[in-house]
């Protein structure tokens, strides 16, 4: 990846993660708001899209699972509670570690595989209806996710 593209991706991802964290904290404080959850969803979606342009599999597959859960929450299928917000904030922290790895030019290395597995498992429990979610939770890559989702 070109150095200027790397710097831009890192800068924008960090801004989006800060936006997502602010939205989640405000969501927890307010007890729920459609606009706040939409803001968190948009941030995750944009991070996934930007990472996808550079084939950053670790981020794209993880944010897809996160999007699945956020979508279920937007649809009223999940309830807001402290544990749910804590999970989403932990996802933000993990994504931040992935962004840090990009900055160090180590984007192919998972900074915390055990945490990733734990978070993906917890996310998969919240979005069980998606076969692709189960595919990702097993550690499959984004390409496998796309095959499961669209074939």
N, C-alpha and C positions, 0 to 999 in steps of 0.2 A: 504494500500500500504506500502510495506517495506520502511523504512527510506532511505536506500541507493538508491533504485529505484526512490523514490520521489526526492531526491537531484539530481540524474542524469537527470531525466525528466525536472526538473526546469532549470538546467544549460543548457541543450541542447536546450530547447525551447527558453530561453532568447537569446542564440547565434543565433538561426534561426530567431527570431524576429528582432534582430539587423541587420542581413544579409538582411532580407526583407525590412526593413526601408531604409537601404543604397541603395538597388536596386531601390526602389521607388523614392527616392530623386534624384538619378542619372538619372533615367528615365525621371523625370520631367525636369531636367536640360538639358538633351540631346535631348529632343523632341521625344524620342522613340527609343527603341532598343529591338530586339527580345531576345537577351541574357539576358538583364536586367529583362524583364517581365518573362522569363523562370526561372530566379533565384528567383523572388518573388513567382512564382507558386510552385517551388520545395520546398521552405521554408514552405509555407502553407501546402503543401501535406505531408511533413515530420512531421510537428507538428500534423496534423490530424492523421497520422498513429501511431505516438507514443502515443497520447492521447487515440486512439482506443484500444491499447493494454491493457490499464488500465480502459477501459469503462468510460472515462471521457466525458460524453454526452455533456456537455456545450461547450467544445472545439471542439469535432468532428462535431457536427451539425453546429456550426458557421463557422468553416473552410471549410466545404463542400460548404456552400453558397459562401464564399469568392473564393474558387476554381472555382465555376461555372462562376463567373464574370471574374476572371482572364483568364479563358479558352476562354470566348467570346472575351476578349481583344486580346489574342494571335491569335485568328482566324480573327482579323480585323473587328469584328462586333461592337466594341466600340471605341470611339475616346478618345485620351489622352487630358485632359485639367486639369486645376488647381482644379476644383471641384472633378473630378474623383480621382486624386492623394490624395486630402484631405480626401475623403471617405476611401480610402485604408489605409492611415496613421491612421485614426481614428479606423479602424478595428485592426490595429497593437496595438494601445494603449489599446483597449478593450481586445484583446488576452493577452496582458501583465498583465492586471488586473486579468484575469482568471488564469494565471500562478502564480501570487502572491498568489491567493487563494489556489492553490495547495500547495505552500510552507507553508502556514498557516494551512494546513490540513483541509481546508474548501472548497474543490473542488466541493462539491454538492450545494454550495450556489453561486448564481449569484451575483457578486459584484455590478452590475448596470443593473437591469432588464429593466429600461426605455431606457438606451442607447442601450442595446442589441436589443430591439424591434425596435428602430429607425434605427439602422444599418441594421438589417435583412430586414426591409421594403425597405430601399434604395437599398440594394443588389438585392432584389427580382425584383425591377423595372428594373434593368439592366440585369437580366437573366430571363425574363418572360416566355420563351418557355419551361421551365422545370417545370413539375407538382410537382416534388419533392421540388423544390425551394419554391413554394407556400405553400407546406406542412410545411416546416421548418419555413417560415415567420409567419405562424399562431401559432408558438410556439410548434409544435410537436417535438418529440425527434428524435434522429438519427435512432432508430429502425423503426419509422414510415417513415422516409426518405427512408430507404432501401426498405421498402415494396413498396413505391410509385415509386421508381426508377427501381426496378428489378422485379416487378410483372406485 
